[in-house]
């Protein structure tokens, strides 16, 4: 599987606040972040620094895509290339061809524990009602 996706219908969530909460989650875990807003949603990338990580994972980053409306949205979490420039062309590749935007990384090279905690955090925040 290249990415995990969860769909949310009828939740009435403020997507601006959700995006900010996801960024805060990664900041607290010590990740470098970059994000950008697109008319269809948000693209957030988070990666750990360090020479060892760079040698093993190249320029890989957790890539989170939030797209849709406040009452009907989906979140995709996976691993993608760390984008040097989050310009319109880069964003379009994620929103128009998401299957090509995420990459396969051998399990031994990437920790799935963070992803599990991220999903739990997102689900908790949505259930608490982000408005």
DRENFI-582844 format. One record per residue (C-alpha): residue in one letter; x, y, z. Coordinates in Angstrom, 3 decimals, m for minus. Each point is the difference from the previous one (the first is absolute). Example, Ala and Ser with C-alpha at 12.3 -4.5 7.8 and 13.67 -1.06 7.14 Angstrom:
BEGIN
A,12.300,m4.500,7.800
S,1.370,3.440,m0.660
END
This chain:
BEGIN
X,0.000,0.000,0.000
X,1.383,3.369,m0.952
X,m2.204,2.088,2.269
X,m2.841,m0.296,2.482
X,m3.221,1.902,m0.585
X,m2.930,0.758,2.238
X,m3.207,1.691,m1.131
X,m2.120,2.219,2.247
X,m3.609,0.861,m0.834
X,m2.268,2.261,2.051
X,2.651,0.984,2.563
X,m0.107,3.805,m0.582
X,3.696,0.561,0.726
X,1.914,3.245,m0.470
X,2.704,m1.219,m2.405
X,2.224,3.020,0.694
X,0.128,m0.949,3.673
X,0.467,m3.693,m0.805
X,2.992,0.831,m2.185
X,1.485,2.131,2.809
X,m0.503,m2.853,2.502
X,1.750,m2.476,m2.290
X,2.930,2.398,m0.328
X,0.112,0.395,3.787
X,0.084,m3.793,0.417
X,3.116,m0.255,m2.162
X,1.672,3.032,1.601
X,m0.380,m1.637,3.414
X,1.651,m3.144,m1.412
X,2.995,2.050,m1.226
X,m0.682,m0.118,m3.737
X,0.825,2.637,m2.613
X,m3.157,1.171,m1.722
X,m1.223,1.568,m3.157
X,m3.583,0.465,m1.056
X,m2.068,1.702,m2.606
X,m3.649,0.726,m0.636
X,m1.605,m0.938,m3.296
X,m3.575,0.748,m1.115
X,m0.774,m3.696,0.563
X,1.655,m0.283,3.435
X,3.392,m0.144,1.719
X,3.308,m1.718,m0.534
X,2.175,m0.463,3.086
X,3.458,m1.550,m0.011
X,2.004,m0.942,3.078
X,3.447,m1.540,0.218
X,2.620,m0.665,2.602
X,3.435,1.422,m0.577
X,3.393,m1.555,0.524
X,2.666,m1.587,m2.160
X,m0.964,m3.587,0.894
X,m3.614,0.538,m1.007
X,1.070,1.750,m3.194
X,2.223,m2.919,m0.993
X,m2.687,m2.616,0.650
X,m3.155,1.693,m1.195
X,1.329,2.467,m2.535
X,m2.313,2.952,m0.266
X,m3.083,m1.781,1.358
X,m2.592,1.696,2.163
X,m3.323,m0.788,1.554
X,m2.474,1.508,m2.401
X,m3.498,0.872,1.126
X,m2.677,1.068,m2.426
X,m3.246,1.498,1.324
X,m2.556,0.626,m2.705
X,m3.683,0.724,m0.280
X,m2.460,2.158,1.911
X,m0.647,0.376,3.715
X,m2.845,m2.522,m0.106
X,1.468,m2.408,m2.567
X,3.768,m0.420,m0.003
X,2.713,m2.615,m0.162
X,3.441,m0.270,1.475
X,2.827,m1.938,m1.632
X,3.167,m0.825,1.912
X,3.019,m1.537,m1.653
X,3.598,0.538,m0.948
X,0.945,2.303,m2.838
X,2.954,1.863,m1.370
X,0.933,3.095,2.012
X,m0.935,2.735,m2.431
X,2.574,2.727,m0.448
X,m2.641,2.484,m1.079
X,m3.657,m0.250,0.934
X,m1.073,1.977,m3.043
X,m3.200,m0.518,m1.923
X,1.499,m2.684,m2.263
X,1.092,m2.109,2.978
X,m3.386,0.362,1.681
X,m1.840,m0.960,m3.173
X,1.943,m3.263,m0.169
X,m1.317,m0.961,3.442
X,m3.597,1.017,m0.606
X,m0.340,m1.269,m3.557
X,2.148,m3.159,0.071
X,0.250,m1.078,3.657
X,0.999,m3.580,m0.801
X,3.144,1.239,m1.715
X,0.798,2.526,2.712
X,0.598,m2.564,2.752
X,2.998,m2.323,m0.122
X,0.803,m3.446,1.360
X,2.559,m0.106,2.802
X,1.179,m3.285,1.503
X,m1.583,m0.565,3.414
X,3.371,m0.273,1.739
X,0.875,3.541,m1.035
X,m3.077,1.831,1.226
X,m1.764,0.008,3.348
X,m3.711,m0.719,m0.146
X,m0.418,0.810,3.681
X,m0.240,3.720,m0.781
X,m2.692,m0.689,m2.584
X,m2.032,m1.984,2.542
X,0.258,2.831,2.549
X,m0.879,2.569,m2.667
X,m3.193,m1.839,m0.976
X,m0.998,m0.324,3.654
X,0.655,3.723,0.525
X,m2.020,0.994,m3.092
X,m2.930,m2.240,0.933
X,m0.042,1.396,3.553
X,0.053,3.606,m1.230
X,m2.817,m0.634,m2.476
X,m2.136,m1.696,2.650
X,0.596,2.933,2.369
X,m1.356,2.274,m2.726
X,2.368,2.388,m1.776
X,m2.108,3.022,m0.890
END
